[in-house]
Each structure stands twice: as C-alpha cells, then as structure tokens.
Amino acid sequence: MATTERVHGARALGVLAAAVYLWTAPGRIEFPDDEIVFQTAASLWDDGDLDIPGIPRRTGEPRDRPTGTFGWSAGPQGQRYGFFGHGLSLVALPAYGLASATAGVVPATWAHAVRSDHFVFHRREPRGDWTRLVVSLTNCLVTAATAWLLTLWLAALGFAGRTALWTGLAYAFATSAWAYSRTFLSEPLSGLCLVGAAYCVTRWQSGGRRWLWLGGAIAGFSLHVHALNLVFAPCLLGHAVLTGGWRRRGLVGAALLFSLGAGLLLLGQYLRFGDALETGRFGYYSEFVAPWEGLWAQLVAPGRSLLLYSPALLLGLFGWGALRRRAPAAFWFAVATIGLRWLAISTRSDWFGGWGVGPRHLVPVIPLAMLGFAATIERLPGWRPWRRGAFWGGLGLGTLLSLHLALHSIFEWMWLLVADPRVGSRGVMPVSHWEAWASPIVGFFAIKLDVLAVGAVLLARLGHPGLLACFVVVGVVGGVAGWRVVAALRRAG
C-alpha cells in the first residue's frame, strides 16, 4: 500500500486548483440558499447565535408562501433560523472574520469588480458587499482541498502516485466540481466530508484506530452540512467492515463520535423548531415522488446528466471492472454511496436541486466516482495508441467544457430561460432538464462572463489596480504550483 508522502505534487495540485478557482470565481452570492447560509455565518460571528434577518424580497418561496419567508423557519420566540445545514456556515467563519476585519481597510472600489447587473439578495452597501465577496470564495478552497485529499486517498488505496495525481487533476478541472467551486452551496463541503471519511477508513488499516475515530467524527459533522449525508453512514460502516473487519474498539469509538454529531443535530433541531426530527422545511419545498424521472434524468438528460457535466466520469467508466478486482472494498463503498444517494434524492420532487449546473445533489459523490477514472489511467499502457489518444483528447475537451461552465452564472441563464417564449406551458424546470437548447452548455454562449477577475481588470483600467495585483499574486503562486505538478508527473514517468 502506498503512503501519502510518495504523492509528489499533491499539495501543489491543491494550491493550483485553489488559484484557478479563485480566478474563475464570481465574487458574489449567487443563490438565495447561499444568502441564508451567509447570514447564518454572519450571525454566528457578530452575535453568537443563529437568528438571521432573512431575504426581504421574493426569491425561492413556493407560490403559496409569503414573500420573504424563503430559507428560514420561525423559532419558539419568533427567531428566524435558516433550515439549511450549518456546517458550511461554521467552515466559513474564518473567511467572514477576515472580511469583517478588513472591511474598513480595503478600497471600497474593490467590491465594484463584482458585476452589478445581477439579482442580489441584500441591500447594497460597502461592508455587506465586501463580506459577501470574501465569504463566497470559501468553496474555492474547499474544492481544492477535496482534490488534494482525493489524491492522497488514491495513493493510500495503492494506486501509483502518477495515477493519483492525474485523477486529482481530472477531478479538479474536468468535472462539475469546478463549476460548483464558484458557489456558496453545501455540496462541495459534503464532497470533502465524504472523501475525508473514506480516506480515514483506508488509513485505519496501517495507522491505528484513531483514523477510524476521525472518520466517524467527519461523518457526524457531514450531517450538519446537509441532512442527505445521512445515507452515507451505512456505506461508510460497510466500507470499514470490508476494510478492517469487526475490530470492536475502533468501530465503537467511530460510532460514538458519529452519534455525537447526529445527537447535536437532533438537539439543535429540537431547540430551534421544537421537534428533533424537524429540519425546518415543514414539507413546503418538496414531497416524495416516484423516482423514475429523477433516476433517468440524472443519468442522461441534457440539462442534468452526471456523465455529461462531469466528463472525467464518462472516461472512467472503462475502469470500474478493474477497480472491483483491485480494490473491492473501495469499489463496493463507492457503488453503494453513489447508488444510495442517487436513489434517495430521486424520490424527492426537488431531485434536480433548483437552478444548478447538472445534478446538484450528486456533486458530493463525484470524488468517489473518480475511482473508476484512476483505474482507467492504470489500464492505459495496455491500450492501442489511438485509444489512448482518444482518451486524452476526451479529457482535454472535458476540461474545456468544465471551464465553460465555470465562467458563467447558471442563475443568470435560468432567469433568461424563465422569460423565453419557447418554454411555453411546459414549465421552465422540465424544459431545462430535457431540452438541449435550454441546457447551460448551450445557454452560456448567450451570456457574459461572470468572473471577479474580469472586473478587477476593468477596475485597473480605471486607475484602481489593487485588486488585480492580488489576482496577479494568486496567478504567480498558481503558476509555481502548476510547474511543480508537471514536474511531479514527469518524475513519475
């Protein structure tokens, strides 16, 4: 089994990914969900509680709900508590603290680099604009950390360092992880939790039971990121048993730490909403449905296909058979986690996840699905030259597609789609699922770039070069990291 120290370039990959993500980030809160999570982070930092003001204008409320009620439910004394998981708000606290400390120092013009023609969820003022700009970058670092940790996990599973590094690169730049790094949604953090817990189980074989305990704690924390992560728990338990057997002391400790996380979630829901099992949504936003459309759409629909919006996974289909023979515990863990989450979300009427790029709720399992890509990479030397060329050509095209999706706003495209006469009586969501012309892949060609770095260039042309100078520093650091990644790949043959 490989050790993590042998993955030369893994940390450089993480730095490279973070730099690229920062260069393609919009620097703003794109979704009403993001705004509620941001307000929770702000309330935790400023007031030490979870009470939020909410969004005053109409955003994502169902038609029969009053304006201004999206994303929160009332507490016992009239408080407004966000019903999204608080895990991302906790992770974003350092970013919010940094933004608060620098709000009176940075030039007020920097916030003007964000496109001003977008729908916003708050009253525009310098401090609010700046804190949202900084906090909105959180997932750039979270997704980069996932790419780094995925690389380490693959090495711990026994894959060659070169294979692990190529897989980390493909995850970072040839899947929809790139597009979601520009959001403040919870899916990237859920993905990091899933990979982190899986990595801990793998390290448990050689590193002692403390690794399994850490995995249980991460799984427990993941419930605070999104309640859907509950379906991950039995898969992780099965992975631990297949990996290390029924080692009682390790499993009991992990179960206790997971239960602590679950118990804190139930306690929090009881204190906020009076019912430990109430998430705060009260059935307003979705209901149980037959899973067939969701299952099928998230596989093949032009606007929702996991394979279409994460091309590296399509290329990785060739490696799943080899993965089953090489690492059966990891294979069954990945299959169970992906399949159970796919099925669970398909039973909900909001299976598509709102105005997202591709299948939003499947984004957390993309790192696990990259195991097939890793197994494919190790099969490449036995392929004919034309097949290898087609593989690398497909990866290059997939990277260009991912870049295209990461430079534009899905929220902007969906607003245009709402007013498009071609939608007609079918409704905007079904059309966005099934019509190729309505997919973001096509629609993004009709809208402007939504990138903070572009605004920084425009500010520099107007005599305010400070923000662009920051991007130049990020670019230099990313360039050095990229050179180290290339050097590591060359050393690995």
Solvent accessible surface area in square Angstrom, and as a share of the most:
residue,aa,sasa,rsa
1,M,133,0.59
2,A,23,0.18
3,T,63,0.37
4,T,20,0.11
5,E,136,0.61
6,R,159,0.58
7,V,9,0.05
8,H,112,0.50
9,G,17,0.16
10,A,4,0.03
11,R,193,0.71
12,A,13,0.10
13,L,0,0.00
14,G,11,0.11
15,V,65,0.37
16,L,31,0.15
17,A,0,0.00
18,A,15,0.12
19,A,8,0.06
20,V,41,0.24
21,Y,1,0.00
22,L,35,0.17
23,W,83,0.29
24,T,12,0.07
25,A,1,0.00
26,P,3,0.02
27,G,1,0.01
28,R,18,0.06
29,I,11,0.06
30,E,3,0.01
31,F,10,0.04
32,P,13,0.08
33,D,23,0.12
34,D,0,0.00
35,E,0,0.00
36,I,1,0.01
37,V,10,0.06
38,F,6,0.03
39,Q,14,0.06
40,T,2,0.01
41,A,0,0.00
42,A,16,0.13
43,S,7,0.04
44,L,40,0.20
45,W,128,0.45
46,D,74,0.38
47,D,101,0.52
48,G,62,0.59
49,D,64,0.33
50,L,42,0.21
51,D,57,0.30
52,I,6,0.03
53,P,93,0.59
54,G,4,0.04
55,I,1,0.01
56,P,106,0.67
57,R,109,0.40
58,R,99,0.36
59,T,38,0.22
60,G,33,0.31
61,E,16,0.07
62,P,33,0.21
63,R,243,0.89
64,D,124,0.64
65,R,65,0.24
66,P,79,0.50
67,T,77,0.45
68,G,11,0.10
69,T,20,0.12
70,F,15,0.06
71,G,0,0.00
72,W,38,0.13
73,S,9,0.06
74,A,62,0.48
75,G,11,0.11
76,P,104,0.66
77,Q,158,0.70
78,G,57,0.54
79,Q,40,0.18
80,R,96,0.35
81,Y,28,0.11
82,G,1,0.01
83,F,13,0.05
84,F,27,0.11
85,G,24,0.23
86,H,28,0.12
87,G,0,0.00
88,L,1,0.01
89,S,0,0.00
90,L,79,0.39
91,V,55,0.32
92,A,0,0.00
93,L,38,0.19
94,P,95,0.60
95,A,24,0.18
96,Y,3,0.01
97,G,8,0.08
98,L,109,0.54
99,A,0,0.00
100,S,26,0.17
101,A,76,0.59
102,T,35,0.20
103,A,26,0.20
104,G,81,0.78
105,V,121,0.70
106,V,29,0.17
107,P,68,0.43
108,A,66,0.52
109,T,36,0.21
110,W,33,0.12
111,A,8,0.06
112,H,126,0.56
113,A,4,0.03
114,V,18,0.10
115,R,44,0.16
116,S,92,0.60
117,D,88,0.46
118,H,22,0.10
119,F,56,0.23
120,V,34,0.20
121,F,4,0.02
122,H,32,0.14
123,R,216,0.79
124,R,96,0.35
125,E,77,0.34
126,P,93,0.58
127,R,101,0.37
128,G,4,0.04
129,D,22,0.11
130,W,26,0.09
131,T,2,0.01
132,R,28,0.10
133,L,5,0.02
134,V,19,0.11
135,V,0,0.00
136,S,3,0.02
137,L,36,0.18
138,T,11,0.06
139,N,0,0.00
140,C,0,0.00
141,L,107,0.53
142,V,10,0.06
143,T,3,0.02
144,A,4,0.03
145,A,33,0.26
146,T,1,0.00
147,A,0,0.00
148,W,86,0.30
149,L,22,0.11
150,L,0,0.00
151,T,0,0.00
152,L,17,0.08
153,W,0,0.00
154,L,0,0.00
155,A,1,0.01
156,A,1,0.01
157,L,26,0.13
158,G,24,0.23
159,F,1,0.00
160,A,54,0.42
161,G,29,0.28
162,R,80,0.29
163,T,7,0.04
164,A,0,0.00
165,L,2,0.01
166,W,61,0.21
167,T,0,0.00
168,G,0,0.00
169,L,24,0.12
170,A,3,0.03
171,Y,9,0.03
172,A,0,0.00
173,F,25,0.10
174,A,0,0.00
175,T,0,0.00
176,S,2,0.01
177,A,3,0.02
178,W,12,0.04
179,A,5,0.04
180,Y,3,0.01
181,S,1,0.01
182,R,7,0.03
183,T,8,0.05
184,F,1,0.01
185,L,3,0.02
186,S,16,0.10
187,E,2,0.01
188,P,9,0.06
189,L,6,0.03
190,S,0,0.00
191,G,3,0.02
192,L,38,0.19
193,C,7,0.04
194,L,1,0.00
195,V,0,0.00
196,G,4,0.04
197,A,0,0.00
198,A,0,0.00
199,Y,16,0.06
200,C,3,0.02
201,V,0,0.00
202,T,1,0.01
203,R,58,0.21
204,W,3,0.01
205,Q,72,0.32
206,S,92,0.59
207,G,14,0.14
208,G,34,0.32
209,R,93,0.34
210,R,156,0.57
211,W,48,0.17
212,L,6,0.03
213,W,89,0.31
214,L,87,0.43
215,G,0,0.00
216,G,4,0.04
217,A,37,0.29
218,I,38,0.19
219,A,2,0.02
220,G,0,0.00
221,F,66,0.28
222,S,0,0.00
223,L,7,0.03
224,H,33,0.15
225,V,0,0.00
226,H,38,0.17
227,A,53,0.41
228,L,27,0.14
229,N,1,0.01
230,L,106,0.53
231,V,33,0.19
232,F,2,0.01
233,A,21,0.17
234,P,78,0.49
235,C,11,0.07
236,L,15,0.07
237,L,92,0.46
238,G,31,0.30
239,H,4,0.02
240,A,3,0.02
241,V,32,0.18
242,L,107,0.53
243,T,26,0.15
244,G,15,0.15
245,G,29,0.28
246,W,187,0.66
247,R,107,0.39
248,R,196,0.71
249,R,164,0.60
250,G,2,0.02
251,L,21,0.10
252,V,73,0.42
253,G,12,0.12
254,A,11,0.08
255,A,54,0.42
256,L,117,0.58
257,L,64,0.32
258,F,44,0.18
259,S,61,0.39
260,L,104,0.52
261,G,9,0.09
262,A,22,0.17
263,G,35,0.34
264,L,95,0.47
265,L,32,0.16
266,L,71,0.35
267,L,93,0.46
268,G,22,0.21
269,Q,11,0.05
270,Y,118,0.45
271,L,111,0.55
272,R,24,0.09
273,F,26,0.11
274,G,54,0.52
275,D,71,0.37
276,A,34,0.26
277,L,147,0.73
278,E,34,0.15
279,T,48,0.28
280,G,0,0.00
281,R,71,0.26
282,F,93,0.39
283,G,60,0.58
284,Y,93,0.35
285,Y,44,0.17
286,S,19,0.13
287,E,111,0.50
288,F,160,0.67
289,V,58,0.33
290,A,66,0.51
291,P,23,0.15
292,W,180,0.63
293,E,85,0.38
294,G,1,0.01
295,L,32,0.16
296,W,145,0.51
297,A,0,0.00
298,Q,2,0.01
299,L,68,0.34
300,V,67,0.39
301,A,0,0.00
302,P,37,0.23
303,G,2,0.02
304,R,4,0.02
305,S,5,0.03
306,L,20,0.10
307,L,38,0.19
308,L,72,0.36
309,Y,1,0.00
310,S,0,0.00
311,P,17,0.10
312,A,0,0.00
313,L,6,0.03
314,L,90,0.45
315,L,25,0.12
316,G,1,0.01
317,L,93,0.46
318,F,104,0.43
319,G,0,0.00
320,W,46,0.16
321,G,35,0.34
322,A,20,0.15
323,L,0,0.00
324,R,111,0.41
325,R,164,0.60
326,R,112,0.41
327,A,13,0.10
328,P,70,0.44
329,A,22,0.17
330,A,1,0.01
331,F,22,0.09
332,W,130,0.45
333,F,4,0.01
334,A,0,0.00
335,V,60,0.35
336,A,44,0.34
337,T,3,0.02
338,I,30,0.15
339,G,28,0.27
340,L,66,0.33
341,R,3,0.01
342,W,73,0.26
343,L,84,0.42
344,A,25,0.20
345,I,10,0.05
346,S,0,0.00
347,T,33,0.19
348,R,58,0.21
349,S,39,0.25
350,D,37,0.19
351,W,10,0.03
352,F,34,0.14
353,G,6,0.06
354,G,27,0.26
355,W,55,0.19
356,G,3,0.03
357,V,9,0.05
358,G,0,0.00
359,P,1,0.01
360,R,25,0.09
361,H,14,0.06
362,L,3,0.02
363,V,7,0.04
364,P,1,0.00
365,V,0,0.00
366,I,0,0.00
367,P,0,0.00
368,L,0,0.00
369,A,9,0.07
370,M,0,0.00
371,L,0,0.00
372,G,0,0.00
373,F,0,0.00
374,A,0,0.00
375,A,4,0.03
376,T,0,0.00
377,I,5,0.03
378,E,53,0.24
379,R,96,0.35
380,L,8,0.04
381,P,108,0.68
382,G,72,0.69
383,W,22,0.08
384,R,170,0.62
385,P,97,0.61
386,W,169,0.59
387,R,79,0.29
388,R,76,0.28
389,G,43,0.42
390,A,61,0.48
391,F,5,0.02
392,W,81,0.28
393,G,39,0.37
394,G,24,0.23
395,L,15,0.08
396,G,36,0.35
397,L,127,0.63
398,G,3,0.03
399,T,46,0.27
400,L,111,0.55
401,L,36,0.18
402,S,2,0.01
403,L,60,0.30
404,H,26,0.12
405,L,1,0.01
406,A,0,0.00
407,L,37,0.18
408,H,17,0.08
409,S,0,0.00
410,I,10,0.05
411,F,18,0.08
412,E,29,0.13
413,W,15,0.05
414,M,4,0.02
415,W,114,0.40
416,L,90,0.45
417,L,0,0.00
418,V,71,0.41
419,A,85,0.66
420,D,26,0.13
421,P,123,0.78
422,R,151,0.55
423,V,10,0.06
424,G,55,0.53
425,S,122,0.79
426,R,124,0.45
427,G,30,0.29
428,V,32,0.19
429,M,33,0.15
430,P,53,0.33
431,V,1,0.01
432,S,5,0.03
433,H,6,0.02
434,W,78,0.27
435,E,49,0.22
436,A,59,0.45
437,W,62,0.22
438,A,1,0.01
439,S,4,0.03
440,P,7,0.04
441,I,35,0.18
442,V,74,0.43
443,G,2,0.02
444,F,0,0.00
445,F,158,0.66
446,A,79,0.61
447,I,19,0.10
448,K,124,0.53
449,L,80,0.40
450,D,2,0.01
451,V,11,0.07
452,L,3,0.02
453,A,5,0.04
454,V,62,0.36
455,G,8,0.08
456,A,0,0.00
457,V,52,0.30
458,L,92,0.46
459,L,15,0.07
460,A,26,0.20
461,R,184,0.67
462,L,135,0.67
463,G,54,0.52
464,H,75,0.34
465,P,84,0.53
466,G,27,0.26
467,L,11,0.05
468,L,40,0.20
469,A,53,0.41
470,C,58,0.35
471,F,14,0.06
472,V,78,0.45
473,V,92,0.53
474,V,37,0.21
475,G,31,0.30
476,V,92,0.53
477,V,75,0.43
478,G,5,0.05
479,G,46,0.44
480,V,75,0.43
481,A,6,0.04
482,G,13,0.13
483,W,171,0.60
484,R,141,0.51
485,V,3,0.02
486,V,71,0.41
487,A,21,0.16
488,A,3,0.02
489,L,20,0.10
490,R,190,0.70
491,R,159,0.58
492,A,53,0.41
493,G,78,0.75
